[in-house]
């Protein structure tokens, strides 16, 4: 948590930000997308190639009361960062008692 904001970072190298969807429902933040295979391998001879392709999905449980309208997601240099403002704790309001 950073200044009252939950920060979630995911490394998504080679994934186009347009292929990533971030949603929030029932206090669960879902990040899903797809890394498509590089079909331009003609004439290339790899000794080892450690890249996973296909669809992915990660779910993160958040506390009650998170306001979905204030969740932000941005992608830069293969890193996705989702910022979720922590819910405000309910504080009691003092009500003045007036004489009738």
Sine and cosine of phi, psi and omega as CSV:
sin_phi,cos_phi,sin_psi,cos_psi,sin_omega,cos_omega
0.00,0.00,0.64,-0.77,-0.07,-1.00
-0.70,-0.71,0.95,-0.32,0.01,-1.00
0.80,0.60,0.73,0.69,0.04,-1.00
0.97,0.23,0.28,0.96,-0.01,-1.00
-0.78,-0.62,0.78,-0.62,0.13,-0.99
-0.97,0.22,0.75,-0.67,0.01,-1.00
-0.89,-0.46,0.84,-0.54,0.02,-1.00
-0.89,-0.45,0.83,-0.55,0.01,-1.00
-0.88,-0.48,0.70,-0.71,0.05,-1.00
-0.76,-0.65,0.72,-0.69,0.08,-1.00
-1.00,0.09,0.87,-0.49,-0.01,-1.00
-0.76,-0.65,0.88,0.48,-0.02,-1.00
-0.90,0.43,0.68,-0.73,0.04,-1.00
0.98,0.20,0.08,1.00,0.01,-1.00
-0.98,-0.20,0.82,-0.57,0.04,-1.00
-0.94,0.35,0.78,-0.63,0.00,-1.00
-0.82,0.58,-0.44,0.90,0.04,-1.00
-0.93,0.36,-0.30,0.95,0.00,-1.00
-1.00,-0.10,0.18,0.98,-0.01,-1.00
-0.90,-0.43,0.72,-0.69,0.04,-1.00
-0.85,-0.53,0.74,-0.67,0.03,-1.00
-0.88,-0.47,0.78,-0.62,0.00,-1.00
-0.65,-0.76,0.36,-0.93,0.02,-1.00
-0.71,-0.70,0.85,-0.52,0.02,-1.00
-0.52,-0.86,0.72,-0.69,0.01,-1.00
0.78,0.62,0.69,0.73,0.03,-1.00
0.89,0.45,0.38,0.92,0.08,-1.00
-0.87,-0.50,0.87,-0.50,0.07,-1.00
-1.00,0.02,0.80,-0.59,-0.02,-1.00
-0.88,-0.47,0.77,-0.64,0.10,-0.99
-0.88,-0.47,0.86,-0.52,0.03,-1.00
-0.64,-0.77,0.40,-0.92,-0.02,-1.00
-0.06,-1.00,-0.28,-0.96,-0.02,-1.00
-0.53,-0.85,0.70,-0.71,0.12,-0.99
-0.97,-0.24,0.91,-0.42,-0.04,-1.00
-1.00,0.07,0.52,-0.86,-0.03,-1.00
-0.94,0.34,0.58,-0.82,0.07,-1.00
-0.99,0.11,0.95,-0.31,-0.04,-1.00
-1.00,0.03,0.05,1.00,0.00,-1.00
-1.00,-0.05,0.88,0.48,-0.02,-1.00
-0.94,-0.35,0.14,0.99,0.00,-1.00
-0.88,0.48,0.76,-0.65,0.03,-1.00
0.98,0.20,0.09,1.00,0.00,-1.00
-0.96,-0.29,0.70,-0.72,-0.01,-1.00
-0.87,-0.49,0.97,-0.26,-0.05,-1.00
-1.00,-0.06,0.68,-0.74,0.13,-0.99
-0.99,0.15,-0.75,0.66,0.07,-1.00
-0.64,-0.77,0.68,-0.73,0.05,-1.00
-0.66,-0.75,0.97,-0.25,-0.07,-1.00
-0.97,-0.23,0.97,0.25,0.03,-1.00
-0.72,-0.69,0.82,-0.57,0.04,-1.00
-1.00,-0.06,0.66,-0.75,0.00,-1.00
-0.87,-0.50,0.36,-0.93,0.05,-1.00
0.87,-0.50,-0.21,-0.98,-0.04,-1.00
-1.00,0.09,0.43,-0.90,0.05,-1.00
-0.60,-0.80,0.39,-0.92,0.06,-1.00
-0.44,-0.90,0.71,-0.70,0.09,-1.00
-0.78,-0.63,0.67,-0.74,0.03,-1.00
-0.89,-0.47,0.66,-0.76,0.00,-1.00
-0.79,-0.62,0.85,-0.52,0.04,-1.00
-0.97,0.23,0.77,-0.63,0.01,-1.00
-0.91,-0.42,0.34,-0.94,0.01,-1.00
-0.93,0.36,0.33,-0.94,0.05,-1.00
-0.86,0.51,0.59,-0.81,0.15,-0.99
1.00,-0.03,0.13,0.99,0.03,-1.00
-0.93,0.36,0.74,-0.67,-0.01,-1.00
-1.00,0.00,0.94,-0.33,-0.06,-1.00
-0.88,0.48,-0.45,0.89,-0.03,-1.00
-0.92,0.39,-0.32,0.95,-0.04,-1.00
-0.96,-0.28,0.13,0.99,0.04,-1.00
-0.98,0.18,0.71,-0.71,0.00,-1.00
-0.82,-0.57,0.59,-0.81,0.06,-1.00
-0.72,-0.70,0.69,-0.72,0.07,-1.00
-0.60,-0.80,0.46,-0.89,-0.03,-1.00
-0.81,-0.59,0.72,-0.70,0.04,-1.00
-0.45,-0.89,0.76,-0.66,0.08,-1.00
0.80,0.59,0.65,0.76,0.06,-1.00
0.99,0.17,0.13,0.99,0.04,-1.00
-0.90,-0.43,0.76,-0.65,0.10,-0.99
-0.98,-0.20,0.76,-0.65,0.04,-1.00
-0.84,-0.54,0.82,-0.57,0.05,-1.00
-0.91,-0.41,0.79,-0.61,-0.02,-1.00
-0.91,-0.40,0.83,-0.55,-0.07,-1.00
-0.84,-0.54,0.93,-0.38,0.06,-1.00
-0.89,0.46,0.73,-0.68,0.03,-1.00
-0.91,0.41,0.58,-0.81,0.02,-1.00
-0.91,0.42,0.57,-0.82,0.03,-1.00
-0.98,0.22,0.72,-0.69,0.03,-1.00
-0.94,0.33,0.65,-0.76,0.03,-1.00
-0.94,0.35,0.79,-0.61,0.02,-1.00
-0.90,-0.43,0.64,-0.77,-0.01,-1.00
-0.93,0.36,0.60,-0.80,0.04,-1.00
-0.98,-0.22,0.78,-0.63,0.02,-1.00
-0.99,0.14,0.76,-0.65,-0.01,-1.00
-0.92,-0.40,0.81,-0.58,-0.02,-1.00
-0.95,0.31,0.72,-0.70,0.05,-1.00
-1.00,-0.07,0.87,-0.49,-0.02,-1.00
-0.98,-0.20,0.54,-0.84,0.06,-1.00
-0.96,0.29,0.63,-0.78,-0.04,-1.00
-0.98,0.19,0.00,0.00,0.00,0.00
